């Protein structure tokens, strides 16, 4: 995460848009590889995952 200069929350989704991993408070200049394959990555303002009550296994819906 070289170009983002503030902490963020990250949601990793598989090809069916199911949450496979969540990384909270991801800090600048960190390198991270999800444990499972993912097709989508959603970056959120730090702290928004807690407010949204998103969990691993949740199904998200959005248009591409």
N, CA, C and O atoms as a Maestro MAE file, in Angstrom:
{
 s_m_m2io_version
 :::
 2.0.0
}

f_m_ct {
 s_m_title
 :::
 protein
 m_atom[256] {
  # First column is atom index #
  i_m_mmod_type
  r_m_x_coord
  r_m_y_coord
  r_m_z_coord
  i_m_residue_number
  s_m_chain_name
  s_m_pdb_residue_name
  s_m_pdb_atom_name
  i_m_atomic_number
  :::
  1 25 0.851 -1.176 0.000 1 A "UNK " " N  " 7
  2 3 0.000 0.000 0.000 1 A "UNK " " CA " 6
  3 2 0.891 1.231 0.000 1 A "UNK " " C  " 6
  4 15 1.014 1.911 1.019 1 A "UNK " " O  " 8
  5 25 1.492 1.512 -1.100 2 A "UNK " " N  " 7
  6 3 2.479 2.571 -1.168 2 A "UNK " " CA " 6
  7 2 1.899 3.960 -1.399 2 A "UNK " " C  " 6
  8 15 2.490 4.945 -0.959 2 A "UNK " " O  " 8
  9 25 0.773 4.065 -2.069 3 A "UNK " " N  " 7
  10 3 0.269 5.384 -2.441 3 A "UNK " " CA " 6
  11 2 -0.841 5.912 -1.537 3 A "UNK " " C  " 6
  12 15 -1.302 7.038 -1.724 3 A "UNK " " O  " 8
  13 25 -1.271 5.128 -0.575 4 A "UNK " " N  " 7
  14 3 -2.279 5.575 0.382 4 A "UNK " " CA " 6
  15 2 -1.548 5.927 1.672 4 A "UNK " " C  " 6
  16 15 -0.856 5.090 2.252 4 A "UNK " " O  " 8
  17 25 -1.705 7.157 2.112 5 A "UNK " " N  " 7
  18 3 -0.909 7.648 3.229 5 A "UNK " " CA " 6
  19 2 -1.660 7.666 4.563 5 A "UNK " " C  " 6
  20 15 -1.251 8.354 5.498 5 A "UNK " " O  " 8
  21 25 -2.750 6.917 4.649 6 A "UNK " " N  " 7
  22 3 -3.532 6.863 5.874 6 A "UNK " " CA " 6
  23 2 -4.074 5.442 6.023 6 A "UNK " " C  " 6
  24 15 -4.176 4.729 5.025 6 A "UNK " " O  " 8
  25 25 -4.426 5.007 7.238 7 A "UNK " " N  " 7
  26 3 -4.929 3.642 7.422 7 A "UNK " " CA " 6
  27 2 -6.295 3.447 6.760 7 A "UNK " " C  " 6
  28 15 -7.108 4.369 6.702 7 A "UNK " " O  " 8
  29 25 -6.528 2.234 6.266 8 A "UNK " " N  " 7
  30 3 -7.812 1.881 5.660 8 A "UNK " " CA " 6
  31 2 -8.220 0.487 6.137 8 A "UNK " " C  " 6
  32 15 -7.412 -0.250 6.701 8 A "UNK " " O  " 8
  33 25 -9.476 0.141 5.902 9 A "UNK " " N  " 7
  34 3 -9.971 -1.220 6.076 9 A "UNK " " CA " 6
  35 2 -10.105 -1.822 4.679 9 A "UNK " " C  " 6
  36 15 -10.427 -1.115 3.724 9 A "UNK " " O  " 8
  37 25 -9.857 -3.125 4.561 10 A "UNK " " N  " 7
  38 3 -9.897 -3.778 3.256 10 A "UNK " " CA " 6
  39 2 -10.742 -5.045 3.355 10 A "UNK " " C  " 6
  40 15 -10.604 -5.830 4.294 10 A "UNK " " O  " 8
  41 25 -11.624 -5.229 2.363 11 A "UNK " " N  " 7
  42 3 -12.443 -6.430 2.262 11 A "UNK " " CA " 6
  43 2 -12.015 -7.174 0.999 11 A "UNK " " C  " 6
  44 15 -11.966 -6.593 -0.086 11 A "UNK " " O  " 8
  45 25 -11.704 -8.461 1.147 12 A "UNK " " N  " 7
  46 3 -11.322 -9.305 0.018 12 A "UNK " " CA " 6
  47 2 -12.499 -10.216 -0.318 12 A "UNK " " C  " 6
  48 15 -13.048 -10.873 0.567 12 A "UNK " " O  " 8
  49 25 -12.890 -10.257 -1.595 13 A "UNK " " N  " 7
  50 3 -14.030 -11.047 -2.048 13 A "UNK " " CA " 6
  51 2 -13.597 -12.071 -3.083 13 A "UNK " " C  " 6
  52 15 -12.676 -11.828 -3.863 13 A "UNK " " O  " 8
  53 25 -14.269 -13.224 -3.087 14 A "UNK " " N  " 7
  54 3 -13.989 -14.214 -4.125 14 A "UNK " " CA " 6
  55 2 -14.778 -13.854 -5.399 14 A "UNK " " C  " 6
  56 15 -15.402 -12.795 -5.459 14 A "UNK " " O  " 8
  57 25 -14.751 -14.715 -6.392 15 A "UNK " " N  " 7
  58 3 -15.401 -14.426 -7.669 15 A "UNK " " CA " 6
  59 2 -16.921 -14.364 -7.564 15 A "UNK " " C  " 6
  60 15 -17.582 -13.816 -8.447 15 A "UNK " " O  " 8
  61 25 -17.481 -14.925 -6.486 16 A "UNK " " N  " 7
  62 3 -18.932 -14.892 -6.276 16 A "UNK " " CA " 6
  63 2 -19.336 -13.747 -5.348 16 A "UNK " " C  " 6
  64 15 -20.485 -13.670 -4.913 16 A "UNK " " O  " 8
  65 25 -18.388 -12.862 -5.047 17 A "UNK " " N  " 7
  66 3 -18.590 -11.689 -4.198 17 A "UNK " " CA " 6
  67 2 -18.877 -12.060 -2.735 17 A "UNK " " C  " 6
  68 15 -19.585 -11.347 -2.024 17 A "UNK " " O  " 8
  69 25 -18.318 -13.171 -2.318 18 A "UNK " " N  " 7
  70 3 -18.410 -13.593 -0.916 18 A "UNK " " CA " 6
  71 2 -17.156 -13.111 -0.192 18 A "UNK " " C  " 6
  72 15 -16.049 -13.246 -0.712 18 A "UNK " " O  " 8
  73 25 -17.323 -12.554 0.999 19 A "UNK " " N  " 7
  74 3 -16.193 -12.053 1.778 19 A "UNK " " CA " 6
  75 2 -15.344 -13.237 2.234 19 A "UNK " " C  " 6
  76 15 -15.815 -14.112 2.960 19 A "UNK " " O  " 8
  77 25 -14.075 -13.250 1.794 20 A "UNK " " N  " 7
  78 3 -13.175 -14.341 2.181 20 A "UNK " " CA " 6
  79 2 -12.156 -13.901 3.229 20 A "UNK " " C  " 6
  80 15 -11.566 -14.731 3.919 20 A "UNK " " O  " 8
  81 25 -11.956 -12.588 3.341 21 A "UNK " " N  " 7
  82 3 -11.013 -12.099 4.345 21 A "UNK " " CA " 6
  83 2 -11.243 -10.605 4.568 21 A "UNK " " C  " 6
  84 15 -11.678 -9.886 3.668 21 A "UNK " " O  " 8
  85 25 -10.942 -10.158 5.782 22 A "UNK " " N  " 7
  86 3 -11.054 -8.751 6.151 22 A "UNK " " CA " 6
  87 2 -9.749 -8.329 6.809 22 A "UNK " " C  " 6
  88 15 -9.223 -9.037 7.667 22 A "UNK " " O  " 8
  89 25 -9.240 -7.199 6.416 23 A "UNK " " N  " 7
  90 3 -8.022 -6.641 7.026 23 A "UNK " " CA " 6
  91 2 -8.385 -5.259 7.556 23 A "UNK " " C  " 6
  92 15 -8.627 -4.336 6.778 23 A "UNK " " O  " 8
  93 25 -8.421 -5.116 8.870 24 A "UNK " " N  " 7
  94 3 -8.764 -3.842 9.501 24 A "UNK " " CA " 6
  95 2 -7.499 -3.046 9.785 24 A "UNK " " C  " 6
  96 15 -6.433 -3.608 10.036 24 A "UNK " " O  " 8
  97 25 -7.640 -1.729 9.741 25 A "UNK " " N  " 7
  98 3 -6.549 -0.821 10.115 25 A "UNK " " CA " 6
  99 2 -5.260 -1.115 9.342 25 A "UNK " " C  " 6
  100 15 -4.179 -1.209 9.923 25 A "UNK " " O  " 8
  101 25 -5.395 -1.257 8.042 26 A "UNK " " N  " 7
  102 3 -4.250 -1.521 7.163 26 A "UNK " " CA " 6
  103 2 -3.439 -0.234 7.033 26 A "UNK " " C  " 6
  104 15 -3.942 0.777 6.543 26 A "UNK " " O  " 8
  105 25 -2.207 -0.275 7.466 27 A "UNK " " N  " 7
  106 3 -1.354 0.914 7.553 27 A "UNK " " CA " 6
  107 2 -0.550 1.166 6.281 27 A "UNK " " C  " 6
  108 15 -0.247 0.235 5.535 27 A "UNK " " O  " 8
  109 25 -0.207 2.425 6.041 28 A "UNK " " N  " 7
  110 3 0.622 2.756 4.867 28 A "UNK " " CA " 6
  111 2 1.940 1.993 4.880 28 A "UNK " " C  " 6
  112 15 2.519 1.727 5.933 28 A "UNK " " O  " 8
  113 25 2.387 1.655 3.701 29 A "UNK " " N  " 7
  114 3 3.672 1.001 3.452 29 A "UNK " " CA " 6
  115 2 3.714 -0.449 3.931 29 A "UNK " " C  " 6
  116 15 4.795 -1.033 4.014 29 A "UNK " " O  " 8
  117 25 2.571 -1.039 4.246 30 A "UNK " " N  " 7
  118 3 2.521 -2.461 4.579 30 A "UNK " " CA " 6
  119 2 2.297 -3.267 3.310 30 A "UNK " " C  " 6
  120 15 1.685 -2.787 2.356 30 A "UNK " " O  " 8
  121 25 2.789 -4.468 3.307 31 A "UNK " " N  " 7
  122 3 2.556 -5.400 2.221 31 A "UNK " " CA " 6
  123 2 1.732 -6.546 2.781 31 A "UNK " " C  " 6
  124 15 2.032 -7.055 3.861 31 A "UNK " " O  " 8
  125 25 0.692 -6.960 2.057 32 A "UNK " " N  " 7
  126 3 -0.188 -8.004 2.564 32 A "UNK " " CA " 6
  127 2 -0.704 -8.845 1.405 32 A "UNK " " C  " 6
  128 15 -1.058 -8.311 0.354 32 A "UNK " " O  " 8
  129 25 -0.745 -10.147 1.595 33 A "UNK " " N  " 7
  130 3 -1.297 -11.069 0.617 33 A "UNK " " CA " 6
  131 2 -2.426 -11.851 1.290 33 A "UNK " " C  " 6
  132 15 -2.196 -12.476 2.325 33 A "UNK " " O  " 8
  133 25 -3.635 -11.835 0.731 34 A "UNK " " N  " 7
  134 3 -4.728 -12.582 1.346 34 A "UNK " " CA " 6
  135 2 -4.430 -14.083 1.340 34 A "UNK " " C  " 6
  136 15 -3.732 -14.590 0.462 34 A "UNK " " O  " 8
  137 25 -4.966 -14.769 2.324 35 A "UNK " " N  " 7
  138 3 -4.716 -16.204 2.474 35 A "UNK " " CA " 6
  139 2 -5.456 -17.044 1.426 35 A "UNK " " C  " 6
  140 15 -4.999 -18.127 1.062 35 A "UNK " " O  " 8
  141 25 -6.594 -16.546 0.946 36 A "UNK " " N  " 7
  142 3 -7.385 -17.233 -0.069 36 A "UNK " " CA " 6
  143 2 -7.411 -16.412 -1.348 36 A "UNK " " C  " 6
  144 15 -7.230 -15.196 -1.304 36 A "UNK " " O  " 8
  145 25 -7.634 -17.062 -2.491 37 A "UNK " " N  " 7
  146 3 -7.732 -16.317 -3.746 37 A "UNK " " CA " 6
  147 2 -8.889 -15.317 -3.690 37 A "UNK " " C  " 6
  148 15 -9.945 -15.612 -3.132 37 A "UNK " " O  " 8
  149 25 -8.689 -14.161 -4.258 38 A "UNK " " N  " 7
  150 3 -9.759 -13.163 -4.299 38 A "UNK " " CA " 6
  151 2 -9.817 -12.523 -5.685 38 A "UNK " " C  " 6
  152 15 -8.816 -12.422 -6.395 38 A "UNK " " O  " 8
  153 25 -11.020 -12.100 -6.038 39 A "UNK " " N  " 7
  154 3 -11.249 -11.452 -7.328 39 A "UNK " " CA " 6
  155 2 -11.533 -9.960 -7.181 39 A "UNK " " C  " 6
  156 15 -11.349 -9.189 -8.123 39 A "UNK " " O  " 8
  157 25 -11.980 -9.561 -6.000 40 A "UNK " " N  " 7
  158 3 -12.326 -8.168 -5.746 40 A "UNK " " CA " 6
  159 2 -11.692 -7.713 -4.434 40 A "UNK " " C  " 6
  160 15 -11.526 -8.494 -3.497 40 A "UNK " " O  " 8
  161 25 -11.345 -6.438 -4.396 41 A "UNK " " N  " 7
  162 3 -10.826 -5.819 -3.183 41 A "UNK " " CA " 6
  163 2 -11.587 -4.511 -2.992 41 A "UNK " " C  " 6
  164 15 -11.657 -3.685 -3.902 41 A "UNK " " O  " 8
  165 25 -12.149 -4.331 -1.814 42 A "UNK " " N  " 7
  166 3 -12.858 -3.096 -1.491 42 A "UNK " " CA " 6
  167 2 -12.079 -2.384 -0.402 42 A "UNK " " C  " 6
  168 15 -11.818 -2.949 0.660 42 A "UNK " " O  " 8
  169 25 -11.711 -1.146 -0.670 43 A "UNK " " N  " 7
  170 3 -10.986 -0.322 0.299 43 A "UNK " " CA " 6
  171 2 -11.960 0.657 0.934 43 A "UNK " " C  " 6
  172 15 -12.713 1.337 0.237 43 A "UNK " " O  " 8
  173 25 -11.941 0.725 2.265 44 A "UNK " " N  " 7
  174 3 -12.851 1.582 3.013 44 A "UNK " " CA " 6
  175 2 -12.088 2.472 3.976 44 A "UNK " " C  " 6
  176 15 -10.958 2.173 4.364 44 A "UNK " " O  " 8
  177 25 -12.719 3.558 4.351 45 A "UNK " " N  " 7
  178 3 -12.159 4.418 5.386 45 A "UNK " " CA " 6
  179 2 -11.961 3.591 6.657 45 A "UNK " " C  " 6
  180 15 -12.805 2.764 7.003 45 A "UNK " " O  " 8
  181 25 -10.859 3.814 7.341 46 A "UNK " " N  " 7
  182 3 -10.537 3.086 8.572 46 A "UNK " " CA " 6
  183 2 -11.705 3.144 9.549 46 A "UNK " " C  " 6
  184 15 -12.212 4.224 9.850 46 A "UNK " " O  " 8
  185 25 -12.132 1.987 10.042 47 A "UNK " " N  " 7
  186 3 -13.213 1.910 11.018 47 A "UNK " " CA " 6
  187 2 -14.581 1.595 10.430 47 A "UNK " " C  " 6
  188 15 -15.511 1.296 11.179 47 A "UNK " " O  " 8
  189 25 -14.729 1.655 9.104 48 A "UNK " " N  " 7
  190 3 -16.043 1.427 8.506 48 A "UNK " " CA " 6
  191 2 -16.479 -0.034 8.532 48 A "UNK " " C  " 6
  192 15 -17.678 -0.314 8.518 48 A "UNK " " O  " 8
  193 25 -15.542 -0.963 8.569 49 A "UNK " " N  " 7
  194 3 -15.940 -2.372 8.634 49 A "UNK " " CA " 6
  195 2 -16.701 -2.635 9.939 49 A "UNK " " C  " 6
  196 15 -17.717 -3.329 9.934 49 A "UNK " " O  " 8
  197 25 -16.220 -2.092 11.035 50 A "UNK " " N  " 7
  198 3 -16.912 -2.267 12.327 50 A "UNK " " CA " 6
  199 2 -18.322 -1.690 12.252 50 A "UNK " " C  " 6
  200 15 -19.271 -2.309 12.734 50 A "UNK " " O  " 8
  201 25 -18.465 -0.520 11.658 51 A "UNK " " N  " 7
  202 3 -19.775 0.124 11.571 51 A "UNK " " CA " 6
  203 2 -20.730 -0.636 10.659 51 A "UNK " " C  " 6
  204 15 -21.941 -0.621 10.880 51 A "UNK " " O  " 8
  205 25 -20.198 -1.299 9.638 52 A "UNK " " N  " 7
  206 3 -21.045 -2.001 8.670 52 A "UNK " " CA " 6
  207 2 -21.420 -3.408 9.127 52 A "UNK " " C  " 6
  208 15 -22.318 -4.023 8.552 52 A "UNK " " O  " 8
  209 25 -20.752 -3.920 10.144 53 A "UNK " " N  " 7
  210 3 -20.966 -5.287 10.643 53 A "UNK " " CA " 6
  211 2 -20.716 -6.339 9.564 53 A "UNK " " C  " 6
  212 15 -21.379 -7.375 9.548 53 A "UNK " " O  " 8
  213 25 -19.772 -6.083 8.670 54 A "UNK " " N  " 7
  214 3 -19.399 -7.037 7.635 54 A "UNK " " CA " 6
  215 2 -18.511 -8.114 8.234 54 A "UNK " " C  " 6
  216 15 -17.612 -7.817 9.021 54 A "UNK " " O  " 8
  217 25 -18.762 -9.373 7.859 55 A "UNK " " N  " 7
  218 3 -18.013 -10.506 8.387 55 A "UNK " " CA " 6
  219 2 -17.588 -11.437 7.257 55 A "UNK " " C  " 6
  220 15 -18.174 -11.428 6.175 55 A "UNK " " O  " 8
  221 25 -16.570 -12.232 7.520 56 A "UNK " " N  " 7
  222 3 -16.162 -13.268 6.582 56 A "UNK " " CA " 6
  223 2 -17.352 -14.198 6.364 56 A "UNK " " C  " 6
  224 15 -18.015 -14.609 7.316 56 A "UNK " " O  " 8
  225 25 -17.613 -14.523 5.099 57 A "UNK " " N  " 7
  226 3 -18.750 -15.368 4.745 57 A "UNK " " CA " 6
  227 2 -19.945 -14.584 4.245 57 A "UNK " " C  " 6
  228 15 -20.836 -15.155 3.615 57 A "UNK " " O  " 8
  229 25 -19.985 -13.274 4.514 58 A "UNK " " N  " 7
  230 3 -21.081 -12.439 4.019 58 A "UNK " " CA " 6
  231 2 -21.050 -12.383 2.496 58 A "UNK " " C  " 6
  232 15 -19.983 -12.434 1.885 58 A "UNK " " O  " 8
  233 25 -22.221 -12.279 1.897 59 A "UNK " " N  " 7
  234 3 -22.343 -12.132 0.447 59 A "UNK " " CA " 6
  235 2 -22.633 -10.663 0.152 59 A "UNK " " C  " 6
  236 15 -23.590 -10.105 0.688 59 A "UNK " " O  " 8
  237 25 -21.822 -10.032 -0.690 60 A "UNK " " N  " 7
  238 3 -22.042 -8.640 -1.079 60 A "UNK " " CA " 6
  239 2 -22.584 -8.610 -2.499 60 A "UNK " " C  " 6
  240 15 -22.254 -9.469 -3.317 60 A "UNK " " O  " 8
  241 25 -23.412 -7.623 -2.785 61 A "UNK " " N  " 7
  242 3 -23.974 -7.456 -4.117 61 A "UNK " " CA " 6
  243 2 -23.645 -6.064 -4.628 61 A "UNK " " C  " 6
  244 15 -23.875 -5.068 -3.941 61 A "UNK " " O  " 8
  245 25 -23.112 -6.004 -5.824 62 A "UNK " " N  " 7
  246 3 -22.849 -4.729 -6.483 62 A "UNK " " CA " 6
  247 2 -22.752 -4.971 -7.982 62 A "UNK " " C  " 6
  248 15 -22.440 -6.074 -8.430 62 A "UNK " " O  " 8
  249 25 -23.022 -3.926 -8.743 63 A "UNK " " N  " 7
  250 3 -22.903 -3.995 -10.203 63 A "UNK " " CA " 6
  251 2 -21.484 -3.643 -10.593 63 A "UNK " " C  " 6
  252 15 -20.863 -2.759 -10.003 63 A "UNK " " O  " 8
  253 25 -20.985 -4.334 -11.578 64 A "UNK " " N  " 7
  254 3 -19.632 -4.061 -12.046 64 A "UNK " " CA " 6
  255 2 -19.652 -2.999 -13.109 64 A "UNK " " C  " 6
  256 15 -18.601 -2.629 -13.631 64 A "UNK " " O  " 8
  :::
 }
 m_bond[255] {
  # First column is bond index #
  i_m_from
  i_m_to
  i_m_order
  :::
  1 1 2 1
  2 2 3 1
  3 3 4 2
  4 3 5 1
  5 5 6 1
  6 6 7 1
  7 7 8 2
  8 7 9 1
  9 9 10 1
  10 10 11 1
  11 11 12 2
  12 11 13 1
  13 13 14 1
  14 14 15 1
  15 15 16 2
  16 15 17 1
  17 17 18 1
  18 18 19 1
  19 19 20 2
  20 19 21 1
  21 21 22 1
  22 22 23 1
  23 23 24 2
  24 23 25 1
  25 25 26 1
  26 26 27 1
  27 27 28 2
  28 27 29 1
  29 29 30 1
  30 30 31 1
  31 31 32 2
  32 31 33 1
  33 33 34 1
  34 34 35 1
  35 35 36 2
  36 35 37 1
  37 37 38 1
  38 38 39 1
  39 39 40 2
  40 39 41 1
  41 41 42 1
  42 42 43 1
  43 43 44 2
  44 43 45 1
  45 45 46 1
  46 46 47 1
  47 47 48 2
  48 47 49 1
  49 49 50 1
  50 50 51 1
  51 51 52 2
  52 51 53 1
  53 53 54 1
  54 54 55 1
  55 55 56 2
  56 55 57 1
  57 57 58 1
  58 58 59 1
  59 59 60 2
  60 59 61 1
  61 61 62 1
  62 62 63 1
  63 63 64 2
  64 63 65 1
  65 65 66 1
  66 66 67 1
  67 67 68 2
  68 67 69 1
  69 69 70 1
  70 70 71 1
  71 71 72 2
  72 71 73 1
  73 73 74 1
  74 74 75 1
  75 75 76 2
  76 75 77 1
  77 77 78 1
  78 78 79 1
  79 79 80 2
  80 79 81 1
  81 81 82 1
  82 82 83 1
  83 83 84 2
  84 83 85 1
  85 85 86 1
  86 86 87 1
  87 87 88 2
  88 87 89 1
  89 89 90 1
  90 90 91 1
  91 91 92 2
  92 91 93 1
  93 93 94 1
  94 94 95 1
  95 95 96 2
  96 95 97 1
  97 97 98 1
  98 98 99 1
  99 99 100 2
  100 99 101 1
  101 101 102 1
  102 102 103 1
  103 103 104 2
  104 103 105 1
  105 105 106 1
  106 106 107 1
  107 107 108 2
  108 107 109 1
  109 109 110 1
  110 110 111 1
  111 111 112 2
  112 111 113 1
  113 113 114 1
  114 114 115 1
  115 115 116 2
  116 115 117 1
  117 117 118 1
  118 118 119 1
  119 119 120 2
  120 119 121 1
  121 121 122 1
  122 122 123 1
  123 123 124 2
  124 123 125 1
  125 125 126 1
  126 126 127 1
  127 127 128 2
  128 127 129 1
  129 129 130 1
  130 130 131 1
  131 131 132 2
  132 131 133 1
  133 133 134 1
  134 134 135 1
  135 135 136 2
  136 135 137 1
  137 137 138 1
  138 138 139 1
  139 139 140 2
  140 139 141 1
  141 141 142 1
  142 142 143 1
  143 143 144 2
  144 143 145 1
  145 145 146 1
  146 146 147 1
  147 147 148 2
  148 147 149 1
  149 149 150 1
  150 150 151 1
  151 151 152 2
  152 151 153 1
  153 153 154 1
  154 154 155 1
  155 155 156 2
  156 155 157 1
  157 157 158 1
  158 158 159 1
  159 159 160 2
  160 159 161 1
  161 161 162 1
  162 162 163 1
  163 163 164 2
  164 163 165 1
  165 165 166 1
  166 166 167 1
  167 167 168 2
  168 167 169 1
  169 169 170 1
  170 170 171 1
  171 171 172 2
  172 171 173 1
  173 173 174 1
  174 174 175 1
  175 175 176 2
  176 175 177 1
  177 177 178 1
  178 178 179 1
  179 179 180 2
  180 179 181 1
  181 181 182 1
  182 182 183 1
  183 183 184 2
  184 183 185 1
  185 185 186 1
  186 186 187 1
  187 187 188 2
  188 187 189 1
  189 189 190 1
  190 190 191 1
  191 191 192 2
  192 191 193 1
  193 193 194 1
  194 194 195 1
  195 195 196 2
  196 195 197 1
  197 197 198 1
  198 198 199 1
  199 199 200 2
  200 199 201 1
  201 201 202 1
  202 202 203 1
  203 203 204 2
  204 203 205 1
  205 205 206 1
  206 206 207 1
  207 207 208 2
  208 207 209 1
  209 209 210 1
  210 210 211 1
  211 211 212 2
  212 211 213 1
  213 213 214 1
  214 214 215 1
  215 215 216 2
  216 215 217 1
  217 217 218 1
  218 218 219 1
  219 219 220 2
  220 219 221 1
  221 221 222 1
  222 222 223 1
  223 223 224 2
  224 223 225 1
  225 225 226 1
  226 226 227 1
  227 227 228 2
  228 227 229 1
  229 229 230 1
  230 230 231 1
  231 231 232 2
  232 231 233 1
  233 233 234 1
  234 234 235 1
  235 235 236 2
  236 235 237 1
  237 237 238 1
  238 238 239 1
  239 239 240 2
  240 239 241 1
  241 241 242 1
  242 242 243 1
  243 243 244 2
  244 243 245 1
  245 245 246 1
  246 246 247 1
  247 247 248 2
  248 247 249 1
  249 249 250 1
  250 250 251 1
  251 251 252 2
  252 251 253 1
  253 253 254 1
  254 254 255 1
  255 255 256 2
  :::
 }
}
